[in-house]
Amino acid sequence: MQRLLELWILGLLAVTAVRAQSAGGSVNGGPDVQQSIGRTVTLSCTYSLSGSAALREIKWYRVSDAGDREPVLFYYPGEVAYTYGLYRNRASLVNTDSAAQEASLRLSNLQFSDNGTYECLVGAGGGGLQPWEGSAEINLVALVAPNDPVITDDYNSASRNLTLTCTAYTGNPAAYLTWTRDGAAITTDVAENITSWRGYLDAQSRISVTVSSAQSSTFQCTARHPAFSAPQRASVTLRSPSVSTITVNPSPTLEQPLQELDDVILTCTTQEGTVPAPTYEWRHDGGALPASAQQYRNELKLFSAQIEDSGTYTCTASNTFGSDTGETTIVIGERTDNMPEAQTGAPVGSVVGGVVAALAFLVLVAIVAFAWWRSKERGDYHTTEQSPEEPAAVVSTEPEEEKDEEKLNLMEEKKEADPEEVKVETQGEGHAEVAKKPDPDQTA
């Protein structure tokens, strides 16, 4: 009885061993991978097969967030690898030798759209074993370096509250942002990542401070990202604005001075990184600006400048910490080349629109005139046709030859009676007309 029990146990172990062998083996995926777009990346995947099992297939898929699988590459031993969709001619296996038991995938010219999760699937069979499949997943992050960080400010003069927002646009993954005030780390009030319409991530971080005119501080935002070789920084300082330059465009020279009808742009530049952002006020010779002048932030535009627009222009930049003024003098000379009359500030687009409207009017007039001429031609033609109300002409049924012969006989008789009385002129075959001599009684 004990011997029978031992044989039963050995048989059970043998069946279990066969079943374990038919399981096929195992698949091991490598670590998650990060790589910058445009480069080549390798997704590692290895496998091991048990017993007499042989490799049947290697398949790679990209798995969506919803679980859908998009084919990338299929390989069957003894055949070439097949690639699909956007991966065509970019995806390949690192090693197709089954002895190496490697199924790693190589992707060249990495694209942002390659970002996601990939599945490595290995199938085996043969040797009388049941077909077997095993798989592993690897995450791929296609690195996109964001733009350098920028800081914008929003100042409430009533509450003296200043909000600073640091943004690093279009990255993958989003940049990591931190703040310092005068070199000391400070806590971020709000931090968020915003997905743009193309799928990139915009990193934003905000802080709020109360502004005091007696206290000046420097705030710095630092952006870190795997695609950066070094952290990128932006900084602003609480201080009074300082006007550094006022530039004139076009820049006048001795050879090319400013002339009347030129469009002149004055730009007032202050020290970079000053917060709160200053407001600007322009003056001309200490008074009002010319009628053609238009101001937008730190720019002043003189459209079709006139000689009387010459003079000194001052720019005053101010914020809650103070103000600063700069000035420049321009001279508008008489135009020496042939130019059209001043547009009195009218934009070029309105002039072009007027020309187009005039041409359209001329074309319309031409079309109407042509239509009238055509209708007149048709009217003249119809007036020459016989009206249906007029009586129809009586058509003789007498043969033409007999009528012509009769006319000639009559004319011959009249000619014999009075040769000078009748003159016959033939006008075409079979036709004649008679001209009588004037009656002496009537002329008398």
C-alpha positions in Angstrom: 0.0 0.0 0.0 2.8 2.4 0.9 4.5 1.5 -2.4 1.4 2.3 -4.3 1.1 5.7 -2.6 4.7 6.5 -3.5 4.1 5.7 -7.2 1.0 7.9 -7.2 2.9 10.8 -5.7 5.7 10.4 -8.3 3.2 10.4 -11.1 1.6 13.5 -9.8 4.9 15.2 -9.7 5.7 14.2 -13.2 2.4 15.6 -14.5 3.0 18.8 -12.6 6.5 19.0 -14.2 5.0 18.5 -17.7 2.5 21.2 -17.1 5.1 23.6 -15.8 7.2 22.9 -18.9 4.2 23.6 -21.2 3.9 27.1 -19.6 6.7 28.1 -21.9 8.9 30.5 -20.0 9.0 34.1 -19.0 9.3 37.6 -20.4 11.1 40.4 -18.7 10.8 44.1 -19.6 13.5 46.6 -19.0 13.3 49.8 -17.0 11.2 52.8 -18.2 13.0 55.0 -20.7 13.4 58.7 -21.2 14.9 60.1 -24.4 14.9 63.4 -26.2 12.9 63.6 -29.5 15.0 63.2 -32.7 17.3 60.6 -31.1 17.3 56.7 -31.1 15.9 54.8 -28.2 15.9 51.1 -27.2 13.2 49.5 -25.2 14.7 46.4 -23.5 12.9 43.1 -23.4 14.3 39.6 -22.8 12.7 36.1 -22.6 13.5 32.6 -21.6 11.8 29.4 -22.9 11.6 26.2 -21.0 12.1 22.7 -22.2 11.8 22.1 -25.9 9.7 25.1 -26.6 10.7 27.2 -29.6 10.2 30.9 -30.4 7.0 31.4 -32.5 6.6 35.2 -32.6 7.7 38.5 -31.2 5.1 41.4 -31.2 5.3 45.0 -30.0 2.3 47.2 -29.3 1.8 50.7 -28.1 -1.0 50.7 -25.5 -3.3 53.7 -25.1 -4.7 55.0 -21.8 -7.9 53.3 -22.7 -6.2 49.9 -23.1 -6.3 49.8 -26.9 -3.3 48.2 -28.6 -1.7 49.8 -31.7 0.7 47.4 -33.6 4.3 48.6 -33.9 6.3 45.6 -35.1 5.6 41.9 -35.7 8.3 39.3 -36.2 8.1 35.6 -37.1 11.3 33.5 -37.1 12.7 33.1 -40.6 10.8 36.1 -42.0 11.5 39.8 -42.0 10.0 42.1 -39.3 6.8 44.0 -40.3 6.4 47.5 -39.1 3.1 49.5 -39.0 1.7 53.0 -39.3 4.0 55.8 -38.0 6.6 53.3 -37.0 7.2 52.1 -40.5 10.9 52.2 -41.3 11.7 53.5 -37.8 11.1 50.4 -35.7 13.4 47.3 -35.7 14.5 44.5 -33.4 17.9 44.7 -31.8 18.6 41.0 -32.3 16.6 38.4 -34.2 18.8 35.4 -33.1 16.6 33.2 -31.0 19.6 31.9 -29.2 20.1 35.3 -27.7 16.5 35.2 -26.3 16.2 39.0 -26.8 13.2 40.9 -28.1 14.3 44.5 -27.5 12.9 47.2 -29.8 14.8 50.0 -31.3 13.0 53.3 -32.4 14.9 55.8 -34.5 14.1 59.5 -34.9 12.0 59.6 -31.7 8.8 61.6 -32.1 6.6 63.3 -29.4 3.7 61.0 -30.6 5.9 58.0 -29.6 5.3 58.9 -25.9 3.4 56.2 -24.0 3.4 52.6 -22.8 4.7 49.7 -24.9 4.0 46.0 -24.6 6.5 43.3 -25.6 4.8 40.0 -26.4 6.7 36.7 -27.0 4.9 33.5 -28.2 6.4 30.0 -28.1 5.3 26.5 -29.1 6.5 23.3 -30.8 7.8 20.0 -29.3 4.2 18.9 -28.7 3.7 21.7 -26.2 0.7 23.9 -26.0 1.2 27.4 -27.5 2.3 29.9 -24.9 2.5 33.7 -24.7 4.1 36.1 -22.2 4.3 39.8 -22.2 5.9 42.8 -20.3 5.2 46.6 -20.4 7.7 49.5 -20.7 7.0 53.2 -20.4 8.6 55.5 -22.9 8.8 59.3 -22.2 9.7 61.3 -25.3 11.5 64.3 -23.8 10.6 67.7 -25.1 12.5 70.6 -23.6 10.2 73.4 -22.6 10.9 77.1 -23.3 12.9 79.1 -20.9 10.7 80.3 -17.9 9.1 83.7 -18.1 7.6 85.8 -15.3 4.5 88.0 -15.6 3.0 90.2 -12.9 -0.4 91.4 -11.9 -0.5 94.4 -9.5 -3.5 95.6 -7.5 -2.8 99.2 -6.5 -5.7 99.3 -4.1 -4.6 96.3 -2.0 -0.9 96.7 -3.0 -0.9 93.0 -3.7 1.5 91.7 -6.4 1.0 88.3 -8.1 3.9 86.8 -9.9 3.3 83.9 -12.4 6.2 81.8 -13.7 5.5 79.7 -16.8 7.6 77.2 -18.8 5.7 76.5 -22.0 5.5 73.3 -24.2 7.4 70.6 -22.4 7.2 66.9 -21.9 7.0 66.1 -19.1 6.2 69.5 -17.5 9.1 71.4 -16.0 9.6 71.5 -12.3 9.4 75.2 -11.0 10.7 76.6 -7.7 10.9 80.2 -6.3 13.4 82.1 -4.2 13.2 85.6 -2.7 16.6 87.3 -2.3 18.2 83.8 -2.5 16.0 82.2 0.1 13.5 79.5 -1.0 9.8 80.4 -0.6 6.6 78.3 -0.8 4.6 78.3 -4.0 1.0 79.4 -3.6 -0.3 77.6 -6.7 1.4 75.1 -9.0 -0.3 73.4 -11.9 0.4 71.7 -15.3 -1.7 72.7 -18.2 -2.0 70.5 -21.2 -1.9 72.4 -24.5 -4.0 71.5 -27.6 -1.0 69.6 -29.1 -0.5 67.5 -25.9 2.5 69.4 -24.5 2.5 70.5 -20.9 2.8 74.1 -19.7 4.1 74.3 -16.1 2.9 77.3 -14.1 3.7 78.5 -10.6 2.3 81.5 -8.8 3.2 83.5 -5.7 1.6 86.6 -4.1 3.4 89.3 -2.1 2.4 92.6 -0.5 4.4 95.5 -2.0 6.0 98.1 0.1 7.7 101.1 -1.4 10.3 100.9 1.3 11.4 97.3 0.5 13.1 96.1 -2.6 13.4 92.4 -3.3 14.5 90.1 -6.1 12.3 87.1 -7.0 13.8 84.2 -9.0 12.0 81.3 -10.7 14.1 78.2 -11.6 12.9 75.6 -14.1 14.4 72.1 -14.1 13.8 69.5 -16.8 15.5 66.2 -17.9 16.1 67.7 -21.3 17.9 70.7 -19.8 21.6 70.5 -19.5 21.4 73.0 -16.7 18.5 74.7 -14.8 17.0 77.7 -16.5 16.1 80.9 -14.5 14.1 84.1 -14.7 14.1 86.9 -12.2 12.3 90.2 -11.4 13.0 92.9 -8.9 10.7 95.2 -6.9 12.0 98.7 -7.7 11.4 102.0 -9.3 11.6 101.9 -13.1 14.6 103.4 -14.9 14.4 104.7 -18.4 17.5 103.4 -20.2 17.0 104.5 -23.9 14.4 105.9 -26.3 14.9 104.5 -29.8 13.7 106.0 -33.0 12.7 103.9 -36.0 13.6 104.4 -38.7 16.9 105.6 -37.2 17.8 109.0 -38.8 21.3 109.5 -40.3 22.9 112.3 -42.1 22.4 110.5 -45.4 18.8 109.4 -44.6 17.2 111.9 -42.2 13.5 111.7 -41.2 11.2 113.3 -43.8 7.6 114.3 -43.8 5.1 111.5 -44.5 7.4 109.0 -42.8 5.9 106.6 -40.2 8.0 107.1 -37.1 8.0 104.8 -34.0 9.5 105.9 -30.7 10.2 103.1 -28.1 10.8 103.8 -24.4 13.0 101.1 -22.9 13.2 100.6 -19.1 15.5 98.4 -17.0 14.5 94.7 -17.6 12.8 92.7 -14.9 11.2 95.7 -13.0 8.0 95.0 -11.1 5.4 96.2 -10.8 5.4 96.8 -14.6 5.6 100.5 -15.2 3.0 102.7 -17.0 4.2 105.2 -19.7 3.2 108.7 -20.5 4.4 110.6 -23.6 4.7 114.4 -24.2 5.7 116.6 -27.1 7.6 119.7 -26.3 6.1 119.5 -22.8 2.5 119.6 -24.2 0.0 117.5 -26.1 0.9 115.0 -28.7 0.3 115.5 -32.5 -3.1 114.5 -33.8 -1.6 111.6 -35.8 0.2 110.1 -32.8 -0.9 106.8 -31.3 0.4 105.4 -28.0 0.5 101.7 -27.1 2.3 100.8 -23.8 5.9 102.0 -24.2 5.6 102.8 -27.9 4.6 106.1 -29.6 3.7 106.0 -33.4 3.6 109.0 -35.6 1.7 108.2 -38.8 2.6 110.3 -41.9 4.7 112.6 -39.8 4.6 116.3 -40.6 7.4 119.0 -40.3 5.6 120.5 -37.3 5.8 117.1 -35.5 9.6 117.9 -35.0 10.6 118.6 -31.4 11.4 116.9 -28.1 9.5 113.9 -27.0 9.6 112.8 -23.3 8.7 109.4 -21.9 7.8 109.0 -18.2 7.8 105.5 -16.7 6.3 105.1 -13.3 5.1 102.5 -10.8 4.3 102.4 -7.1 8.1 102.7 -6.2 8.7 105.9 -8.3 9.2 107.2 -11.8 11.9 108.1 -14.3 11.9 110.3 -17.4 13.8 110.1 -20.7 13.7 112.3 -23.8 14.8 112.4 -27.4 14.6 115.0 -30.1 13.6 114.4 -33.7 13.7 116.6 -36.8 11.2 116.0 -39.6 12.6 117.5 -42.9 10.8 118.4 -46.1 10.5 115.4 -48.4 12.9 115.5 -51.3 11.5 112.5 -53.3 8.2 112.1 -55.1 5.6 110.9 -52.6 1.8 111.0 -52.5 0.0 113.6 -50.5 -0.2 113.0 -46.7 -2.8 110.4 -45.8 -3.7 112.4 -42.6 -3.3 109.3 -40.6 -5.4 107.0 -42.8 -4.0 103.4 -42.7 -2.5 101.9 -45.8 -5.2 99.2 -45.8 -8.0 101.8 -46.2 -6.3 103.3 -49.3 -5.9 99.8 -50.9 -9.6 99.1 -50.1 -10.6 102.4 -51.8 -8.7 101.5 -54.9 -10.2 98.0 -55.0 -13.7 99.5 -54.6 -13.1 102.0 -57.5 -12.0 99.2 -59.8 -15.0 97.1 -58.9 -17.3 100.1 -59.7 -15.6 100.5 -63.1 -16.0 96.9 -63.9 -19.7 97.0 -63.0 -20.3 100.1 -65.2 -18.6 98.3 -68.1 -20.8 95.2 -67.6 -24.0 97.4 -67.6 -22.9 99.2 -70.7 -22.1 96.0 -72.6 -25.5 94.6 -71.6 -27.3 97.7 -72.8 -25.4 97.6 -76.1 -26.3 93.9 -76.6 -30.0 94.6 -75.9 -29.9 97.5 -78.4 -28.4 95.3 -81.1 -31.1 92.7 -80.5 -33.8 95.5 -80.8 -32.5 96.8 -84.1 -32.5 93.3 -85.5 -36.1 92.6 -84.5 -37.3 95.8 -86.0 -36.1 94.7 -89.4 -38.1 91.5 -89.3 -41.6 91.4 -90.7 -44.3 92.1 -88.2 -46.8 89.4 -87.9 -49.6 92.0 -88.2 -48.4 93.2 -91.6 -50.2 91.7 -94.7 -48.2 89.0 -96.4 -46.7 89.9 -99.8 -48.4 88.4 -102.8 -46.1 86.0 -104.5 -46.5 85.3 -108.1 -46.6 81.8 -109.2 -45.7 82.7 -112.8 -42.3 81.2 -113.9 -39.4 83.6 -113.7 -38.3 83.0 -117.3 -41.7 83.9 -118.7 -41.9 87.1 -116.6 -38.4 88.2 -117.7 -39.2 87.5 -121.4 -42.4 89.6 -121.2 -40.6 92.5 -119.6 -38.0 92.5 -122.3 -40.7 92.5 -125.1 -42.4 95.5 -123.5 -39.2 97.4 -123.3 -38.3 96.6 -126.9 -41.7 97.9 -128.0 -41.2 101.2 -126.1 -37.7 101.6 -127.4 -38.9 101.3 -131.0 -41.7 103.8 -130.3 -39.4 106.4 -128.6 -35.7 105.4 -128.5 -34.8 108.5 -126.2 -37.7 108.0 -123.8 -36.5 104.8 -122.1 -33.1 103.8 -120.7 -32.7 100.2 -119.6 -30.1 99.3 -117.0 -29.8 95.6 -116.1 -28.9 94.8 -112.5 -28.2 91.2 -112.4 -29.6 88.3 -114.4 -33.3 88.3 -115.0 -33.9 91.8 -113.5 -34.3 95.3 -115.1 -35.5 98.7 -114.1 -36.9 101.5 -116.4 -36.0 105.2 -116.1 -38.4 107.6 -117.8 -37.3 110.9 -119.3 -38.5 114.0 -117.5 -41.9 115.3 -118.6 -41.4 118.7 -120.3 -44.8 119.9 -119.1 -43.8 119.2 -115.5 -40.4 120.9 -115.7 -41.9 124.0 -117.3 
